[in-house]
Amino acid sequence: MKVGDLVKFVEHSAIEYENMHAGLVLEVDVSMWGDEHVPAGVKVLWCKTGASELVYEDEVQVISEAMTA
């Protein structure tokens, strides 16, 4: 997962039922609340609401990869 990827919540996530929209990855490898263990966090900007949220990277899946230069 990298900055610019388009993501959505994975199907097994309880949160998926609250938010079925796509989001844009803004930041990767975020230390979640001081936890140094895997999985790392990612910051996602949700397209429909415009709100950003920190989630564990295993809670979202890439649906479209960002272009690389």
HTML snippet that shows the backbone in 3Dmol.js (N, CA, C, O; Angstrom):
<script src="https://3Dmol.org/build/3Dmol-min.js"></script>
<div id="view" style="width:600px;height:400px;position:relative"></div>
<script>
const pdb = `
ATOM      1  N   MET A   1       0.850  -1.163   0.000  1.00  0.00           N
ATOM      2  CA  MET A   1       0.000   0.000   0.000  1.00  0.00           C
ATOM      3  C   MET A   1       0.901   1.234   0.000  1.00  0.00           C
ATOM      4  O   MET A   1       1.916   1.285   0.695  1.00  0.00           O
ATOM      5  N   LYS A   2       0.502   2.226  -0.800  1.00  0.00           N
ATOM      6  CA  LYS A   2       1.310   3.441  -0.884  1.00  0.00           C
ATOM      7  C   LYS A   2       0.419   4.678  -0.990  1.00  0.00           C
ATOM      8  O   LYS A   2      -0.775   4.578  -1.274  1.00  0.00           O
ATOM      9  N   VAL A   3       1.012   5.822  -0.761  1.00  0.00           N
ATOM     10  CA  VAL A   3       0.283   7.086  -0.855  1.00  0.00           C
ATOM     11  C   VAL A   3      -0.310   7.217  -2.256  1.00  0.00           C
ATOM     12  O   VAL A   3       0.372   6.978  -3.253  1.00  0.00           O
ATOM     13  N   GLY A   4      -1.573   7.594  -2.322  1.00  0.00           N
ATOM     14  CA  GLY A   4      -2.252   7.772  -3.593  1.00  0.00           C
ATOM     15  C   GLY A   4      -3.133   6.602  -3.991  1.00  0.00           C
ATOM     16  O   GLY A   4      -3.959   6.732  -4.895  1.00  0.00           O
ATOM     17  N   ASP A   5      -2.969   5.443  -3.320  1.00  0.00           N
ATOM     18  CA  ASP A   5      -3.828   4.293  -3.621  1.00  0.00           C
ATOM     19  C   ASP A   5      -5.264   4.597  -3.223  1.00  0.00           C
ATOM     20  O   ASP A   5      -5.515   5.329  -2.265  1.00  0.00           O
ATOM     21  N   LEU A   6      -6.204   4.028  -3.971  1.00  0.00           N
ATOM     22  CA  LEU A   6      -7.623   4.111  -3.648  1.00  0.00           C
ATOM     23  C   LEU A   6      -7.984   2.849  -2.883  1.00  0.00           C
ATOM     24  O   LEU A   6      -7.686   1.745  -3.341  1.00  0.00           O
ATOM     25  N   VAL A   7      -8.620   2.990  -1.724  1.00  0.00           N
ATOM     26  CA  VAL A   7      -8.907   1.848  -0.861  1.00  0.00           C
ATOM     27  C   VAL A   7     -10.364   1.831  -0.422  1.00  0.00           C
ATOM     28  O   VAL A   7     -11.087   2.817  -0.563  1.00  0.00           O
ATOM     29  N   LYS A   8     -10.776   0.682   0.113  1.00  0.00           N
ATOM     30  CA  LYS A   8     -12.071   0.538   0.768  1.00  0.00           C
ATOM     31  C   LYS A   8     -11.869  -0.434   1.917  1.00  0.00           C
ATOM     32  O   LYS A   8     -10.873  -1.156   1.952  1.00  0.00           O
ATOM     33  N   PHE A   9     -12.800  -0.458   2.853  1.00  0.00           N
ATOM     34  CA  PHE A   9     -12.693  -1.398   3.960  1.00  0.00           C
ATOM     35  C   PHE A   9     -12.807  -2.821   3.437  1.00  0.00           C
ATOM     36  O   PHE A   9     -13.555  -3.081   2.495  1.00  0.00           O
ATOM     37  N   VAL A  10     -12.064  -3.750   4.049  1.00  0.00           N
ATOM     38  CA  VAL A  10     -12.135  -5.152   3.656  1.00  0.00           C
ATOM     39  C   VAL A  10     -13.495  -5.718   4.031  1.00  0.00           C
ATOM     40  O   VAL A  10     -14.172  -5.187   4.911  1.00  0.00           O
ATOM     41  N   GLU A  11     -13.894  -6.790   3.366  1.00  0.00           N
ATOM     42  CA  GLU A  11     -15.234  -7.334   3.544  1.00  0.00           C
ATOM     43  C   GLU A  11     -15.504  -7.878   4.936  1.00  0.00           C
ATOM     44  O   GLU A  11     -16.654  -7.867   5.375  1.00  0.00           O
ATOM     45  N   HIS A  12     -14.479  -8.357   5.652  1.00  0.00           N
ATOM     46  CA  HIS A  12     -14.707  -8.915   6.982  1.00  0.00           C
ATOM     47  C   HIS A  12     -14.755  -7.860   8.080  1.00  0.00           C
ATOM     48  O   HIS A  12     -15.010  -8.185   9.240  1.00  0.00           O
ATOM     49  N   SER A  13     -14.515  -6.612   7.729  1.00  0.00           N
ATOM     50  CA  SER A  13     -14.464  -5.544   8.722  1.00  0.00           C
ATOM     51  C   SER A  13     -15.870  -5.122   9.147  1.00  0.00           C
ATOM     52  O   SER A  13     -16.748  -4.914   8.310  1.00  0.00           O
ATOM     53  N   ALA A  14     -16.065  -4.999  10.448  1.00  0.00           N
ATOM     54  CA  ALA A  14     -17.360  -4.528  10.960  1.00  0.00           C
ATOM     55  C   ALA A  14     -17.610  -3.093  10.523  1.00  0.00           C
ATOM     56  O   ALA A  14     -18.759  -2.688  10.346  1.00  0.00           O
ATOM     57  N   ILE A  15     -16.541  -2.324  10.348  1.00  0.00           N
ATOM     58  CA  ILE A  15     -16.661  -0.925   9.953  1.00  0.00           C
ATOM     59  C   ILE A  15     -17.159  -0.794   8.521  1.00  0.00           C
ATOM     60  O   ILE A  15     -17.742   0.225   8.152  1.00  0.00           O
ATOM     61  N   GLU A  16     -16.924  -1.838   7.708  1.00  0.00           N
ATOM     62  CA  GLU A  16     -17.327  -1.791   6.302  1.00  0.00           C
ATOM     63  C   GLU A  16     -18.805  -1.455   6.152  1.00  0.00           C
ATOM     64  O   GLU A  16     -19.194  -0.752   5.219  1.00  0.00           O
ATOM     65  N   TYR A  17     -19.628  -1.953   7.068  1.00  0.00           N
ATOM     66  CA  TYR A  17     -21.064  -1.755   6.947  1.00  0.00           C
ATOM     67  C   TYR A  17     -21.474  -0.324   7.260  1.00  0.00           C
ATOM     68  O   TYR A  17     -22.559   0.111   6.875  1.00  0.00           O
ATOM     69  N   GLU A  18     -20.610   0.412   7.958  1.00  0.00           N
ATOM     70  CA  GLU A  18     -20.873   1.815   8.238  1.00  0.00           C
ATOM     71  C   GLU A  18     -20.336   2.709   7.124  1.00  0.00           C
ATOM     72  O   GLU A  18     -20.880   3.785   6.873  1.00  0.00           O
ATOM     73  N   ASN A  19     -19.266   2.265   6.451  1.00  0.00           N
ATOM     74  CA  ASN A  19     -18.603   3.082   5.440  1.00  0.00           C
ATOM     75  C   ASN A  19     -18.239   2.196   4.251  1.00  0.00           C
ATOM     76  O   ASN A  19     -17.229   1.494   4.290  1.00  0.00           O
ATOM     77  N   MET A  20     -19.040   2.222   3.212  1.00  0.00           N
ATOM     78  CA  MET A  20     -18.786   1.393   2.042  1.00  0.00           C
ATOM     79  C   MET A  20     -18.180   2.217   0.908  1.00  0.00           C
ATOM     80  O   MET A  20     -18.203   1.792  -0.247  1.00  0.00           O
ATOM     81  N   HIS A  21     -17.638   3.393   1.232  1.00  0.00           N
ATOM     82  CA  HIS A  21     -17.111   4.303   0.228  1.00  0.00           C
ATOM     83  C   HIS A  21     -15.605   4.139   0.045  1.00  0.00           C
ATOM     84  O   HIS A  21     -14.925   3.520   0.864  1.00  0.00           O
ATOM     85  N   ALA A  22     -15.110   4.698  -1.028  1.00  0.00           N
ATOM     86  CA  ALA A  22     -13.680   4.644  -1.330  1.00  0.00           C
ATOM     87  C   ALA A  22     -12.959   5.792  -0.630  1.00  0.00           C
ATOM     88  O   ALA A  22     -13.540   6.830  -0.313  1.00  0.00           O
ATOM     89  N   GLY A  23     -11.678   5.561  -0.406  1.00  0.00           N
ATOM     90  CA  GLY A  23     -10.846   6.591   0.210  1.00  0.00           C
ATOM     91  C   GLY A  23      -9.472   6.620  -0.426  1.00  0.00           C
ATOM     92  O   GLY A  23      -9.045   5.646  -1.046  1.00  0.00           O
ATOM     93  N   LEU A  24      -8.787   7.726  -0.273  1.00  0.00           N
ATOM     94  CA  LEU A  24      -7.462   7.940  -0.834  1.00  0.00           C
ATOM     95  C   LEU A  24      -6.426   7.878   0.287  1.00  0.00           C
ATOM     96  O   LEU A  24      -6.563   8.562   1.300  1.00  0.00           O
ATOM     97  N   VAL A  25      -5.392   7.059   0.105  1.00  0.00           N
ATOM     98  CA  VAL A  25      -4.344   6.931   1.115  1.00  0.00           C
ATOM     99  C   VAL A  25      -3.485   8.195   1.110  1.00  0.00           C
ATOM    100  O   VAL A  25      -2.917   8.567   0.083  1.00  0.00           O
ATOM    101  N   LEU A  26      -3.397   8.855   2.280  1.00  0.00           N
ATOM    102  CA  LEU A  26      -2.609  10.080   2.424  1.00  0.00           C
ATOM    103  C   LEU A  26      -1.250   9.813   3.056  1.00  0.00           C
ATOM    104  O   LEU A  26      -0.280  10.511   2.762  1.00  0.00           O
ATOM    105  N   GLU A  27      -1.176   8.801   3.926  1.00  0.00           N
ATOM    106  CA  GLU A  27       0.048   8.527   4.669  1.00  0.00           C
ATOM    107  C   GLU A  27       0.095   7.039   4.992  1.00  0.00           C
ATOM    108  O   GLU A  27      -0.938   6.431   5.272  1.00  0.00           O
ATOM    109  N   VAL A  28       1.285   6.453   4.956  1.00  0.00           N
ATOM    110  CA  VAL A  28       1.452   5.031   5.279  1.00  0.00           C
ATOM    111  C   VAL A  28       2.463   4.865   6.412  1.00  0.00           C
ATOM    112  O   VAL A  28       3.171   5.807   6.767  1.00  0.00           O
ATOM    113  N   ASP A  29       2.522   3.665   6.970  1.00  0.00           N
ATOM    114  CA  ASP A  29       3.461   3.336   8.062  1.00  0.00           C
ATOM    115  C   ASP A  29       3.290   4.234   9.275  1.00  0.00           C
ATOM    116  O   ASP A  29       4.272   4.658   9.885  1.00  0.00           O
ATOM    117  N   VAL A  30       2.054   4.521   9.619  1.00  0.00           N
ATOM    118  CA  VAL A  30       1.754   5.332  10.795  1.00  0.00           C
ATOM    119  C   VAL A  30       1.812   4.440  12.030  1.00  0.00           C
ATOM    120  O   VAL A  30       1.213   3.365  12.048  1.00  0.00           O
ATOM    121  N   SER A  31       2.523   4.874  13.050  1.00  0.00           N
ATOM    122  CA  SER A  31       2.564   4.144  14.317  1.00  0.00           C
ATOM    123  C   SER A  31       1.243   4.384  15.032  1.00  0.00           C
ATOM    124  O   SER A  31       0.930   5.509  15.422  1.00  0.00           O
ATOM    125  N   MET A  32       0.479   3.325  15.199  1.00  0.00           N
ATOM    126  CA  MET A  32      -0.859   3.450  15.788  1.00  0.00           C
ATOM    127  C   MET A  32      -0.771   3.537  17.308  1.00  0.00           C
ATOM    128  O   MET A  32      -0.472   2.542  17.968  1.00  0.00           O
ATOM    129  N   TRP A  33      -1.023   4.695  17.856  1.00  0.00           N
ATOM    130  CA  TRP A  33      -1.074   4.945  19.291  1.00  0.00           C
ATOM    131  C   TRP A  33       0.151   4.402  20.002  1.00  0.00           C
ATOM    132  O   TRP A  33       0.042   3.838  21.091  1.00  0.00           O
ATOM    133  N   GLY A  34       1.334   4.570  19.384  1.00  0.00           N
ATOM    134  CA  GLY A  34       2.579   4.133  19.988  1.00  0.00           C
ATOM    135  C   GLY A  34       2.848   2.643  19.857  1.00  0.00           C
ATOM    136  O   GLY A  34       3.840   2.144  20.388  1.00  0.00           O
ATOM    137  N   ASP A  35       1.980   1.933  19.162  1.00  0.00           N
ATOM    138  CA  ASP A  35       2.133   0.492  18.983  1.00  0.00           C
ATOM    139  C   ASP A  35       3.093   0.239  17.834  1.00  0.00           C
ATOM    140  O   ASP A  35       2.805   0.613  16.697  1.00  0.00           O
ATOM    141  N   GLU A  36       4.217  -0.383  18.108  1.00  0.00           N
ATOM    142  CA  GLU A  36       5.246  -0.622  17.089  1.00  0.00           C
ATOM    143  C   GLU A  36       5.052  -1.947  16.355  1.00  0.00           C
ATOM    144  O   GLU A  36       5.899  -2.333  15.549  1.00  0.00           O
ATOM    145  N   HIS A  37       3.972  -2.635  16.618  1.00  0.00           N
ATOM    146  CA  HIS A  37       3.740  -3.941  16.011  1.00  0.00           C
ATOM    147  C   HIS A  37       2.981  -3.819  14.694  1.00  0.00           C
ATOM    148  O   HIS A  37       2.336  -2.809  14.413  1.00  0.00           O
ATOM    149  N   VAL A  38       3.077  -4.872  13.904  1.00  0.00           N
ATOM    150  CA  VAL A  38       2.347  -4.948  12.642  1.00  0.00           C
ATOM    151  C   VAL A  38       0.910  -5.284  12.981  1.00  0.00           C
ATOM    152  O   VAL A  38       0.724  -6.074  13.906  1.00  0.00           O
ATOM    153  N   PRO A  39      -0.112  -4.779  12.346  1.00  0.00           N
ATOM    154  CA  PRO A  39      -0.004  -3.937  11.163  1.00  0.00           C
ATOM    155  C   PRO A  39       0.171  -2.458  11.509  1.00  0.00           C
ATOM    156  O   PRO A  39      -0.246  -1.986  12.566  1.00  0.00           O
ATOM    157  N   ALA A  40       0.791  -1.767  10.598  1.00  0.00           N
ATOM    158  CA  ALA A  40       0.949  -0.315  10.732  1.00  0.00           C
ATOM    159  C   ALA A  40      -0.379   0.355  10.397  1.00  0.00           C
ATOM    160  O   ALA A  40      -1.329  -0.292   9.957  1.00  0.00           O
ATOM    161  N   GLY A  41      -0.418   1.633  10.612  1.00  0.00           N
ATOM    162  CA  GLY A  41      -1.618   2.379  10.283  1.00  0.00           C
ATOM    163  C   GLY A  41      -1.467   3.119   8.967  1.00  0.00           C
ATOM    164  O   GLY A  41      -0.357   3.354   8.489  1.00  0.00           O
ATOM    165  N   VAL A  42      -2.595   3.479   8.397  1.00  0.00           N
ATOM    166  CA  VAL A  42      -2.618   4.333   7.209  1.00  0.00           C
ATOM    167  C   VAL A  42      -3.633   5.443   7.453  1.00  0.00           C
ATOM    168  O   VAL A  42      -4.652   5.241   8.113  1.00  0.00           O
ATOM    169  N   LYS A  43      -3.336   6.612   6.910  1.00  0.00           N
ATOM    170  CA  LYS A  43      -4.272   7.728   6.997  1.00  0.00           C
ATOM    171  C   LYS A  43      -5.032   7.775   5.685  1.00  0.00           C
ATOM    172  O   LYS A  43      -4.435   7.857   4.611  1.00  0.00           O
ATOM    173  N   VAL A  44      -6.354   7.722   5.779  1.00  0.00           N
ATOM    174  CA  VAL A  44      -7.219   7.669   4.592  1.00  0.00           C
ATOM    175  C   VAL A  44      -8.126   8.889   4.559  1.00  0.00           C
ATOM    176  O   VAL A  44      -8.717   9.259   5.573  1.00  0.00           O
ATOM    177  N   LEU A  45      -8.234   9.508   3.404  1.00  0.00           N
ATOM    178  CA  LEU A  45      -9.185  10.596   3.169  1.00  0.00           C
ATOM    179  C   LEU A  45     -10.387   9.984   2.467  1.00  0.00           C
ATOM    180  O   LEU A  45     -10.286   9.554   1.318  1.00  0.00           O
ATOM    181  N   TRP A  46     -11.531   9.943   3.155  1.00  0.00           N
ATOM    182  CA  TRP A  46     -12.727   9.330   2.573  1.00  0.00           C
ATOM    183  C   TRP A  46     -13.358  10.282   1.567  1.00  0.00           C
ATOM    184  O   TRP A  46     -13.655  11.433   1.884  1.00  0.00           O
ATOM    185  N   CYS A  47     -13.557   9.790   0.363  1.00  0.00           N
ATOM    186  CA  CYS A  47     -14.001  10.624  -0.761  1.00  0.00           C
ATOM    187  C   CYS A  47     -15.378  11.237  -0.543  1.00  0.00           C
ATOM    188  O   CYS A  47     -15.586  12.401  -0.886  1.00  0.00           O
ATOM    189  N   LYS A  48     -16.313  10.497   0.010  1.00  0.00           N
ATOM    190  CA  LYS A  48     -17.678  11.009   0.142  1.00  0.00           C
ATOM    191  C   LYS A  48     -17.802  12.075   1.222  1.00  0.00           C
ATOM    192  O   LYS A  48     -18.504  13.070   1.043  1.00  0.00           O
ATOM    193  N   THR A  49     -17.112  11.863   2.355  1.00  0.00           N
ATOM    194  CA  THR A  49     -17.279  12.781   3.479  1.00  0.00           C
ATOM    195  C   THR A  49     -16.207  13.861   3.555  1.00  0.00           C
ATOM    196  O   THR A  49     -16.433  14.917   4.147  1.00  0.00           O
ATOM    197  N   GLY A  50     -15.039  13.606   2.961  1.00  0.00           N
ATOM    198  CA  GLY A  50     -13.934  14.548   3.054  1.00  0.00           C
ATOM    199  C   GLY A  50     -13.207  14.482   4.383  1.00  0.00           C
ATOM    200  O   GLY A  50     -12.322  15.292   4.657  1.00  0.00           O
ATOM    201  N   ALA A  51     -13.585  13.509   5.213  1.00  0.00           N
ATOM    202  CA  ALA A  51     -12.948  13.338   6.521  1.00  0.00           C
ATOM    203  C   ALA A  51     -11.758  12.390   6.396  1.00  0.00           C
ATOM    204  O   ALA A  51     -11.797  11.437   5.618  1.00  0.00           O
ATOM    205  N   SER A  52     -10.699  12.654   7.166  1.00  0.00           N
ATOM    206  CA  SER A  52      -9.562  11.739   7.182  1.00  0.00           C
ATOM    207  C   SER A  52      -9.641  10.892   8.446  1.00  0.00           C
ATOM    208  O   SER A  52     -10.190  11.312   9.465  1.00  0.00           O
ATOM    209  N   GLU A  53      -9.078   9.690   8.354  1.00  0.00           N
ATOM    210  CA  GLU A  53      -9.170   8.740   9.459  1.00  0.00           C
ATOM    211  C   GLU A  53      -7.929   7.853   9.467  1.00  0.00           C
ATOM    212  O   GLU A  53      -7.430   7.465   8.411  1.00  0.00           O
ATOM    213  N   LEU A  54      -7.432   7.535  10.659  1.00  0.00           N
ATOM    214  CA  LEU A  54      -6.353   6.564  10.807  1.00  0.00           C
ATOM    215  C   LEU A  54      -6.972   5.186  11.019  1.00  0.00           C
ATOM    216  O   LEU A  54      -7.810   5.001  11.901  1.00  0.00           O
ATOM    217  N   VAL A  55      -6.550   4.222  10.201  1.00  0.00           N
ATOM    218  CA  VAL A  55      -7.028   2.845  10.333  1.00  0.00           C
ATOM    219  C   VAL A  55      -5.836   1.910  10.208  1.00  0.00           C
ATOM    220  O   VAL A  55      -4.811   2.281   9.636  1.00  0.00           O
ATOM    221  N   TYR A  56      -5.965   0.692  10.742  1.00  0.00           N
ATOM    222  CA  TYR A  56      -4.922  -0.305  10.544  1.00  0.00           C
ATOM    223  C   TYR A  56      -4.924  -0.727   9.083  1.00  0.00           C
ATOM    224  O   TYR A  56      -5.985  -0.854   8.472  1.00  0.00           O
ATOM    225  N   GLU A  57      -3.720  -0.947   8.512  1.00  0.00           N
ATOM    226  CA  GLU A  57      -3.637  -1.259   7.087  1.00  0.00           C
ATOM    227  C   GLU A  57      -4.314  -2.570   6.717  1.00  0.00           C
ATOM    228  O   GLU A  57      -4.651  -2.769   5.550  1.00  0.00           O
ATOM    229  N   ASP A  58      -4.526  -3.478   7.680  1.00  0.00           N
ATOM    230  CA  ASP A  58      -5.220  -4.718   7.343  1.00  0.00           C
ATOM    231  C   ASP A  58      -6.740  -4.561   7.359  1.00  0.00           C
ATOM    232  O   ASP A  58      -7.460  -5.521   7.085  1.00  0.00           O
ATOM    233  N   GLU A  59      -7.238  -3.358   7.677  1.00  0.00           N
ATOM    234  CA  GLU A  59      -8.677  -3.091   7.646  1.00  0.00           C
ATOM    235  C   GLU A  59      -9.141  -2.583   6.283  1.00  0.00           C
ATOM    236  O   GLU A  59     -10.340  -2.536   6.010  1.00  0.00           O
ATOM    237  N   VAL A  60      -8.189  -2.204   5.427  1.00  0.00           N
ATOM    238  CA  VAL A  60      -8.550  -1.693   4.106  1.00  0.00           C
ATOM    239  C   VAL A  60      -7.830  -2.485   3.020  1.00  0.00           C
ATOM    240  O   VAL A  60      -6.777  -3.079   3.251  1.00  0.00           O
ATOM    241  N   GLN A  61      -8.423  -2.478   1.838  1.00  0.00           N
ATOM    242  CA  GLN A  61      -7.805  -3.146   0.692  1.00  0.00           C
ATOM    243  C   GLN A  61      -7.718  -2.175  -0.465  1.00  0.00           C
ATOM    244  O   GLN A  61      -8.580  -1.312  -0.633  1.00  0.00           O
ATOM    245  N   VAL A  62      -6.673  -2.319  -1.260  1.00  0.00           N
ATOM    246  CA  VAL A  62      -6.449  -1.449  -2.419  1.00  0.00           C
ATOM    247  C   VAL A  62      -7.413  -1.853  -3.523  1.00  0.00           C
ATOM    248  O   VAL A  62      -7.505  -3.030  -3.873  1.00  0.00           O
ATOM    249  N   ILE A  63      -8.130  -0.880  -4.072  1.00  0.00           N
ATOM    250  CA  ILE A  63      -9.011  -1.167  -5.207  1.00  0.00           C
ATOM    251  C   ILE A  63      -8.467  -0.533  -6.490  1.00  0.00           C
ATOM    252  O   ILE A  63      -8.894  -0.888  -7.589  1.00  0.00           O
ATOM    253  N   SER A  64      -7.525   0.406  -6.348  1.00  0.00           N
ATOM    254  CA  SER A  64      -6.865   0.999  -7.509  1.00  0.00           C
ATOM    255  C   SER A  64      -5.523   1.555  -7.048  1.00  0.00           C
ATOM    256  O   SER A  64      -5.467   2.377  -6.133  1.00  0.00           O
ATOM    257  N   GLU A  65      -4.448   1.108  -7.680  1.00  0.00           N
ATOM    258  CA  GLU A  65      -3.108   1.556  -7.300  1.00  0.00           C
ATOM    259  C   GLU A  65      -2.788   2.920  -7.874  1.00  0.00           C
ATOM    260  O   GLU A  65      -3.215   3.271  -8.974  1.00  0.00           O
ATOM    261  N   ALA A  66      -2.020   3.685  -7.097  1.00  0.00           N
ATOM    262  CA  ALA A  66      -1.564   5.001  -7.560  1.00  0.00           C
ATOM    263  C   ALA A  66      -0.534   4.838  -8.665  1.00  0.00           C
ATOM    264  O   ALA A  66       0.221   3.865  -8.684  1.00  0.00           O
ATOM    265  N   MET A  67      -0.507   5.774  -9.565  1.00  0.00           N
ATOM    266  CA  MET A  67       0.517   5.788 -10.632  1.00  0.00           C
ATOM    267  C   MET A  67       1.844   6.196 -10.009  1.00  0.00           C
ATOM    268  O   MET A  67       1.877   7.029  -9.103  1.00  0.00           O
ATOM    269  N   THR A  68       2.926   5.618 -10.485  1.00  0.00           N
ATOM    270  CA  THR A  68       4.253   6.018 -10.034  1.00  0.00           C
ATOM    271  C   THR A  68       4.978   6.741 -11.159  1.00  0.00           C
ATOM    272  O   THR A  68       4.811   6.418 -12.335  1.00  0.00           O
ATOM    273  N   ALA A  69       5.773   7.708 -10.784  1.00  0.00           N
ATOM    274  CA  ALA A  69       6.471   8.507 -11.792  1.00  0.00           C
ATOM    275  C   ALA A  69       7.718   7.820 -12.281  1.00  0.00           C
ATOM    276  O   ALA A  69       8.425   8.358 -13.134  1.00  0.00           O
TER     277      ALA A  69
END
`;
const viewer = $3Dmol.createViewer("view");
viewer.addModel(pdb, "pdb");
viewer.setStyle({}, {cartoon: {color: "spectrum"}});
viewer.zoomTo();
viewer.render();
</script>
